[in-house]
């Protein structure tokens, strides 16, 4: 992501004017640059392929108290209470509330902002690249803050969610592996936790499960590895194709169907697997920051194994430092929301303004600050499930 100013005559003159010794002219030019760049930053931050953009955006007028009528955002047949997760400050401790669908939910919002400056000499020299990079860094900092905030909220909800006596997370059959059987068992878990209010069969299963998997490059590697690694798990669990390690008939390791293997061999990039969309992010994986957030939020919480076998110990235990989380999320249901304040004058969600502390600053700086007021909430944690591998 990079904000670039086109090298046109108007842009050059405008950037030069920001460094004028005429304070009124310089201030006017800086305001013009802020108004010019603001719609661009709005579009980028709302379309960037980030975890925070998994949240549907709802807007409200600044200086007002935002809320959501829960009955309009929950299943019409819901008669049970909703388990809602929210935060009172960016990156803060996520809290869980249990509310009936008939109640109105008040949002807690917080400021996500950043400020950057550069020497006036770059403006006098018409260094449009420096100006563009300033706004790039400003936007990146706000996006990082929002990413960490939403990751903390999602991981807190996932690590502590329990429905109908079942945790929303369990381990894969083989440590460090991701097999079709793991995905199949995760589908079954999603059906169990998304039961009707009386724990029976819901009127419809449409939109009750998960639509997307968010996983690390290492787990994407595991999916590609199905082209040459065995995938069966019945009987004994095998890690290589060849002679079985016992004499049970039909117990040899088998490969994926040729059509699947060919797809893996020929794929330059995977966007879908077994009907589920894939989102690969570097922040997941052993030792990565989103994974570390899940480990911290899970604490001493124990998670069961997919199989109770001698190969993996067969007992529930807390997540270990050499394990990673795979996130499954249902984006087909109205559950993940972010409320964003809209500027009363410009109707903008992301506002940019000149940093007036530099107008008469003897250090010769030009500065801008920008950001937005937002709040994030998960209305029903049943849209979140996961695997530990």
N, C-alpha and C positions, 0 to 999 in steps of 0.2 A: 504494500500500500504506500503510495507516494503522491503527494499533492504537488502538481506542477503548474506554474504560471506560464502561459504562452508569451513568447517574446514579441509582443506587438508594441507599436508606438505608444498607444494609450496606457498600457501596463507599465512601460518604462518610465513615462512621465509621472504616473501616479506614484510609483515606488520612489522616484527621486524626490517628489514633493514631500514625502514623509520625513525626509532629513532636512527640510528647509529651516533656515534660521527664523523665519516668520512662524511663531508658535501657532497662530490661528490657522495658517495654511497647512502646517504640519499636522495639526489635530484634525482638520477637515479631511486631509488625505488618508490619515490612519482610520478614521471612521468609514471612509469610502471603501478602503481595503477590507475592513471587517465585514461590512455589508455585502461586499462582492463575494468573499470567501465563505460566508456563513452557510448559504444553501448547499455548497459543495460538501462541506463537512457534515451537514445533516444527512445528505444522501449516502455518503460513505459509511458513516457509523451505523446507519440503519440497514445497510445491505451487506456489511462485512460478514464473511462466513465464520462467525465466532459462536461460542457457547451462549453468550448473553443474548444472541439473536434467536435462540430457541424459544425465548419468551415472546409472546404476542404483545404488541404495543397498544396500550390504551392511553389517551391523552386527557389532560385536565388543565384548566386555567391556572396560571401561577397564582400563588397566595391564597389558593382555595384548599379545602380539605377533601382529597379524593376518596372515593369509596366504590365498592362493587356490590350490587344486589346478588347474593349467592344463589337465589332460586333461579335466576336467568342463566347462570353459568354452571349449573350442575344438571345431571341427568334428570329428566322429568319424573322417572320412576323412583328416584332416590328417596328413601324414607329414613336412612341412617344419618348420623352426623358426619361432617366432613373434617378431615384432619388437615389443617392448614399450616403452612410453614412460611415465616416471614422474618425480616431483620429490621432493627431500629437504626442501624448505621452501616455504612459500607464495609463489608468484610467482617462485620460483627457476628456475635453468636446468634445462630438461627434458633428461633423459638417456635414451639408447636402449640397450636390452639385447636380445640375441638368445638365446632359450631354447627348448629342446625342449618339446613339449606335455606330456611326462611329468613335468616338474619342478614343484615347488611354489614359488609366487611369494610372497616376503615383502614386505609393504607398509611404506613409510615414511610415518608420519603426522605431523601438525603441528597446532598450536593456531591456531584462527581465533576471535578474541575481541574484545570491545569493552567500554568502561565509560563511563557517563554519570551526571551528578549534577544536582540542582536545589536551589534555596533552600527551606528548611523552610517559609517563609511561604506557598508555594504549596500545601503539604500542609495547613497550618492553615486556609487559605481554601477547602479542598476543591476545588482546581483539578484535576479529574480529567483535563482535556484536556492539562495540562502533564505529568502522570504518564504518560498514554498516549503522548504525543509522545516522551518519554524512551525508552520501550521501542521505539518506531518507529525512532528514530535508531540505537539499539543494534543492532537487527536489520538495518537498512540497511547499517551499516558492516561487519557480518560478511558479508552477502551480497555487498557490493562486493569484499571481500577474496577471497571464494570465486570470484566471477566472474572477477577478474583472474588468479587462480591457474589456473582451468580453461581460460581463453582462452589463456594462455601455453602450457599443455600441448598443447592442440589445434593451435594455430598452429605450434608447433615441430615437431610430428609431421607436419602437412600440408606445411610448407615443405620438409622434408628427406626425405619418403617417396619411395622408388623401388622399383618391383616389376617384375620381368621386363624390366629395362632401360628402363622408362617412368616418368617423373615423374608424380605424382598430380595435377599442376596444369598447365594450359595456358591460353592466351589465347583470348578470344572472337574471332569472325570480324571484328567491327567494334569498334574501341575505343569504349568508353562505351555499347555496345549489348548487349542480351541477347535472343537469338533462339531459336526452337524448334530450329534446327539446332545451336546450341551445346549445348543440353540433350541432344539426340540423340547428339552426339559424346561427351559426357560419359558417357552410358550405355555406349557402346562401350568407352571407356577402362576403366570399372568392370568390364566383362566380361573384358577382357584382363588386368587386374591380379588378378582373382579367379579365376584358372585353377586347375586341379588341381595337385597337388604336382609332376607331371611337365610342367607348362605346357600340358597338354592340356585337353580339355573336362571340366568337373567333372560329377559324377554328377547334380547338381541345381543349377540357377541360382537357386532360391528363396532369398531372403535374401542374395544376392550382387549388390550394386549400391549404390543409395542410396534412402532413403525420404523424406528431408527436405532442403530447401534453406534455408540461413540466409543472408539477404541484406539489403541496405540499403534504405531508402525509395526511393533513386534507381533501384535495380534493379526494385523493385515498380512504379515509374513506367514503366519500360521494358516490363514485361509488360502494364500497362494500355494502353500506347501501341500495342500490336498491333491495337487497335481501329481505328487510322487510319494506321499506318505499314506499309510493305512488310515482308514476312518472308522472301522468297526469297533464296537465296544462290548458286544455280547460275549458271554463266556469269560475268557480272560481278556485283559486289556493289553493290546500289543503296541509296540513302538516301532516296529519294523516289519516289512513284508518278507515272508519267507516261511521256513518250516515252523509249525507251532511248537510251543514249549511243553505241550502235553499231548495226549493221544486222543482227546475228545474229538469225535467226528465233526467235521464242519467248523472246527474252532480255529482255523488258520486266519492270519491277518489278510484283509481284503482291501482293495483300492476303491476309490470313488468311481462311478460310472465314467466311461470314456468321454461322453459328451461334457461332463463336468470338468474332467481333467483337461480336456482340450480348451475349454473356456478359460481355465486358469493359466494355461500355457500361453494363450494368445492375448490375454488381457493386458493392456498397457496401464490401466487404472481401474480399480473396482469401485463402483458406486452402489452396487446392490448384491446381496447374497441371500439366497433362499427366500426371496420376497421382502427382505428387510433392507432399507437404505443404510449405507455405511458412511460414517463421518470420521475420518482419521485426523487425530490431533496429537502433536508432540508433547502436550502437557500431561498426557496419560502414559503410563509405563512405570516400571520399577524406578524409584528415585526421582520421578518427575513431580512437579508442584501440585497438579490436581490429584495425583495419586496420593501424595503426602497429605493433602487435605482430607481425603477419605480415611486414611490411616488414623489421623488425629481425631476425626469426628467419630470413628468407630470405637476407638479406645479398646476396652477389654471385651467388647461385644463379640460373641463367638458365632461363627458361621459354619454350617454343616457341609460335608463333602457330598459331591454328586453320587459317588459310589462308596459303600462301606467295604473296602477291600484292603488286604495287606499292603498293596502297592502304595496307597496314599494315607494309610493310618486309620481311616474310617471313623474319625471322631471330629466333633466340632471344636474349633479353636479360633482365637482371634487372628485377624489378618497379620501376616508376617512381613518383614521388611523386604523379602525377595518375591513378594506376590503383588499382583496388580489387579485393578478393578476394570471391568468392562461395563459400561453404562447402557442400559436399554431404556428407551423413553417412548411414550406414546404421544405423538404430536397431533393425532387425530381428534383429541379431546381438548376442550377448553379448560386448561388447568394452570399452565405457566403464563403469568402475566407480569409485565412491567408497566407501571404508570409513569408517564413522562410529562413534566410541566411544559406548557406552551407559552412562549413569550406573548404578552398582551399586545405589544405594538407590532411585532413582525410575524407572529404566528409560527415562530421557529422553535424546534425542540432542542437544538444545540445553539447556544448564543456565543458570539465572539465580540469582544470590546477592546479598545486600546487600553493599555495599562498606563493610566495617567501619572503614575509616580515617576515616569521617565520623561515627561514633557519638558521639564526644566532641569533635568538631571545633568550634572556636570560631567558624568562619566560617558556621555554621548551614546545612550542606549535608546532603542525603540522596542517596545514590548506590547504583547497582547495576552489576554487571558480569555479562557472559554470553558464551557462545560454545560452540564444540564442537571436539573433536579429530577430524580427518579426514585422509584421504589419497586421492589420485586416480591412476588408471592407465588407459592405453589398451593393451589386450591384443594388438590386431592393427591396425596402421595402415592396412590395406587398406579399412577402413570409412570412410576419409576421402579425399575427392577435392575438387577445386576448380577454379574458373574465375577468371581475371584479366580484368577489363574496363576 
